Amino acid sequence: MDRRIQPAKNISGGLRLPGDKSISHRYAMLGAIAEGETVIRNYSTGADCASTLRCLQQLGVEIYRKQVKPEIGEPFEQLHIRGRGLRGLEPSRETLDAGNSGSTIRMLSGLLAGHSFDTSITGDESLQRRPMKRVMEPLSQMGARFEARDGNYPPLRIHGTKLSGIHYELPVPSAQVKSSVLLAGLLADGETTVVEPVQTRDHTEIALQQFGADITRRRRSATVRGGRALKARGLTVPGDLSSAAFFICAALLFPSSDLYLHDVGLNPTRTALLDFLCGMGASVKLLNLAEESGELIGDIHVSGGKLTGGRIEGEMVAGLIDEIPILAVLGTQTEQGLSIRDATELRVKETDRIATVADNLLRMGVSVEVRPDGLDIPGQQHLLGAELDSFGDHRIAMAFTIAALAATTESLLHHSDAAIISFPDFFDRLGHITEL
């Protein structure tokens, strides 16, 4: 789908965001192997999280939605998951389809590795280009066996078996790999410990605590002891900070912006974006902080103003990896620009995001230098209206929709519907706060 995007004058108003994708995946998977019925409010509306639910249903999990009409306030929908117990998933008659979701295929591989049956799982064309060896290696050390295209890519054939706990040090920071190993550890004999070179998002550890797992946490490691039954919970998913990033950066592109985002997840392992923006001089304030289902939530107030620019490198990259496309757009409007290093992980996302970001910036008349591990983007540049392309990548689609709002003339975005993968209502919600 192609979309024409007009330049904006300002960003203002208030929004509530759909549920956090990372947390939604984890609640659904743990609810599926818990005892009892887990009830989830504000489950993500994105296609990736729907892929997780579809796979779980193929594995014998009963999932349904229920409308709730409170005495006060607007009606809302709850997701109900009837858990099958720790080792209660059933073999699927068909190949599981993870769609575009790396979270689904990688984390679900951990659960399936500890069940006593074989499972085939694949995804769309983009997912079939994403490496899986990083998950297969630790799970193989625990006793599972895999078959994969070229030994690294989907489709995967998972030969589940009885697992043994391991001590595993991640060679590269990855919350998905950490989570996959910890989920496998629930079904393994003994203890499973994962040690990270850099702390990544800890939603899995928090969710495991919420469901009653036997888990010990330290700053860069987590240990789970296998065999303990999980108990179903009632949970609320906070608003998605990764989705909020696009609106926050949109507001920062316009000097008179005044934007409020309500009930956003503010987990400290996810707020590197806010820290980085404040370091560039952005006016970003956190209000009404509270805890919900073990996660920190609050409101975010953003005002427009001048930004100095910055550099993303080293340990910072793991905390900002998903936000780099929109930060690259924002970097063009800063005083000193933006430099990105040590981000080769971007090359194996849904697209080669170093290449696709650079391609679209060049189309908009921006000077950009591409490096093997990042980009150099000078500041104080004009964004020209252009013919842009998402290349089927949801974050590229959303990042360059925001770029088009700050352009001098109308832009045309090809394959804009890629945004549906993570944020089906993105364009509608953006329209509510955009002054043309």
C-alpha positions, 0 to 999 in steps of 0.5 A, a space after each residue: 500500500 502506498 501512502 501520501 504524507 503531507 508536511 506537518 506544522 506541529 505535533 500536540 495532544 494526548 495519546 494512549 498506546 497499544 500494549 507493549 509487544 515484548 511484554 505481550 509475547 512473554 505473558 502469552 507464552 507463560 500463560 500457555 504453560 501456567 496452571 489456570 486461566 491467565 487474563 491479560 488486559 491491553 495485549 498488543 494489537 500488532 501482527 507479531 503478537 497475533 502470530 504468537 497467539 496463533 502458534 500457541 493455539 496450534 499447540 493446543 492452547 485455548 485462547 479467547 477474547 472477552 469484552 468488559 463493560 466497567 461501571 465507570 470508564 470505557 469498555 475494554 477487551 481482555 485476552 483469556 489464555 487457559 494454561 496447559 501446565 508446564 509440559 502440557 503443549 500438544 504437537 501441532 499437525 501443521 508447521 507453525 507460522 511465526 509470520 514476521 516475528 523474530 520474538 515468536 520463533 526464537 522464544 517459542 523455540 525455547 519452550 518447544 525444545 523441552 517438550 517430548 515431540 517434534 515441531 516445525 516452525 517457519 515465518 515469512 520471507 523476511 524472517 527466513 533470512 534472520 539467523 537462528 543459530 544464536 538460539 539453536 546453540 545454547 538450546 542444543 547444549 541443553 539437549 535439544 536437536 535442530 534442523 535448519 536451512 543452511 544450519 542457521 535459517 528458518 524453517 526450523 525443525 525442533 526435536 524436543 527432548 528432556 533438557 538439562 540446565 546449563 550456564 550460558 554466557 551470551 556472546 552478543 547481547 540479545 533479550 530474545 536469546 536470553 529469554 529463549 534459554 530461560 524459558 527452556 530452563 523452566 522445563 530443564 533439570 537443575 538450574 539454568 543461568 544466562 549471563 549477559 555482556 550488557 544488560 538487555 530488557 528484563 521483561 522475561 525475568 519480571 514475567 517469570 516472577 509474576 507467574 511464580 517461577 523459581 528465579 534468581 536475578 542479578 544485574 547481568 545474569 538470571 538463574 531459573 530452576 526447572 520443574 516448578 509449576 507456574 500459576 495463572 495471573 491477571 495482568 495488564 500490559 503497559 503502553 509500548 515505549 518502542 511505539 512511543 518513540 516515533 511520537 516522541 521524536 515526531 514532537 521533537 522535530 517541531 519547536 512548538 510541540 506539546 505531547 502527552 503519552 499516557 500509561 507507557 511502560 518505563 522499565 529501566 532496561 528500556 528507557 535508554 531512549 529517554 536518557 539519550 534524548 535528554 542528553 541531547 537537550 530534549 524536553 522529556 518529562 516523566 509523570 504519574 509513575 506507578 507499578 503495574 504487574 511488576 513493570 514501571 509505568 507512567 506518562 511522558 510529556 514532550 515539548 519541542 526545542 533545540 537538540 545538540 546531537 549525539 553518538 550511539 556506540 558500545 554498550 549504548 547500542 543494545 538499549 537503543 537498537 530498535 530506536 535507531 531508525 527514528 533517531 537517525 531521522 531526528 539526527 538530521 535536525 540536530 545541531 551537531 548530527 548523529 553518529 552510530 557505531 557498533 550496530 552491525 546487529 541492524 543488518 540482520 533485522 527485518 531488513 538491513 536497517 543501516 542500508 534502508 535508513 541510508 537509502 531513504 535519507 539519501 532520497 530526501 536529500 540528506 547527506 549520510 555516510 554509511 559504515 559497516 557498523 553504523 552511520 554518520 548523519 550531519 545535522 541541520 539538514 533539510 528533509 525534502 519530500 521524496 518517494 520513500 520505501 519501507 522495504 516491508 520493515 515496520 520500523 522503517 515505515 514508521 520512521 520515514 512517515 515521521 520524516 515525511 511530516 518534517 519534509 518541505 513538500 509531500 512524500 510518497 511512502 511505498 509499502 506503508 502497510 508494513 507498520 501493521 506488523 507492530 502497530 496497526 493503528 499507527 497512522 490513525 493515532 498519528 493523525 490525532 496529534 498532527 496539525 497540518 
